[in-house]
Amino acid sequence: MNDWTIEYSNEYKWYSVYEFGVYPRSSVLAGQTMKSYRDSFDTQEEAEKAYPQAAVGYRDPMNTFHHLPDEEMTEGGYNDPYEDDW
């Protein structure tokens, strides 16, 4: 697994560098792949020079939320703190 990527953005017309890791236990995505933006460049060559360890191309972290409940928990579970504001 490569821990860095250089990805081209059609929207912004630049190359972004991302680092990959793992979400900590305190996150709702704990144990899943974390993709963090690190830098951007006008050209792929500049990005590759600054981050030679990075692979060029898009990488999807493929995170899921399947481990979370489909509906809000009640009766001793999670309650919306803003519920009474309606």
PEFEN-V729022 format. One line per field, one symbol per residue. ss: DSSP state (A for helix, B for strand, O for the rest). A space follows every 10 residues. Layout:
ss: ???
//
This chain:
ss: OOOBBBBBBO OOOBBBBBBB BBOOOOOOOO OOBBBBBBBB BOOAAAAAAA OOOOBBOOOO OOOOOOOOOO OOOOOOOOOO OOAAAO
//
